Amino acid sequence: MVDWEKNWRGSGIGAVLFFIVGYVIYGSQPKVGASAEQLVSFYEGDRTRIFIASVILGFAILNLLWFAVALTSALRDEGKAGWGTAATTASAVLGGALFLHLTLSAALAYSIAGSGNPELTSALNDVSWVLMVLALFPAAMLIMSGSFGLWRAGLISNAGFGAGITAMAVLLLGTTTWASDGFWSPSGAYSRLITTIVFLAWITVVSGFLTRSYSTQSTSGRAAVPTA
């Protein structure tokens, strides 16, 4: 029999795996202000790869949403429904931003980049990068609600709580990456790599923790049942 509760709690790890595979296949998106030649080469030349990556990344987002539902359920079970509601809200906004980013990329690859309108292609490419910066706000809120909720429920230590708050601060700092180019631009290393690694690491750790805690509770529950 499938244990859906356990699967939902472990879906964060699935989301991370899908995100990693998807972005490896997707490749390096042209940066903000890229030339028309670079944009057409990427979106039209690698369109099949982009479509495949879009499907995989779509599954990643779905797993992320299931993870947030499992986190919300765990917090409500511990009497922290407020933090659980915050996690649900944050994940919904984050999922919407990520789906919009995928939509823009797929539309550019499908027809826009090859339509002979470099201004529109460049503008939409820049918008997709801006979306990733703005998506750091709900991502940080998801980390905050999960970290505070689990800590207030007594499920994680002060050290775990401190790590969560540090991860939240890293993502919030990423919302200031508005330089025209370089390390601190929307397509720079901080926004594109550092915040992503920190966010995925937090999801992996929390999803693993939720899965282990559920397995422990299930084992304890079975052990407490008297035998005939």
Secondary structure, 3 states (H helix, E strand, C coil): CCCHHHHHHCHHHHHHHHHHHHHHHHCCCCCCCCCHHHHHHHHCCCHHHHHHHHHHHHHHHHHHHHHHHHHHHHHHHCCCHHHHHHHHHHHHHHHHHHHHHHHHHHHHHHHHHHHCCHHHHHHHHHHHHHHHHHCHHHHHHHHHHHHHHHHHCCCCCHHHHHHHHHHHHHHHHHCCCCCCCCCCCCCCHHHHHHHHHHHHHHHHHHHHHHHHHHHHHHHHHHHHCCCC
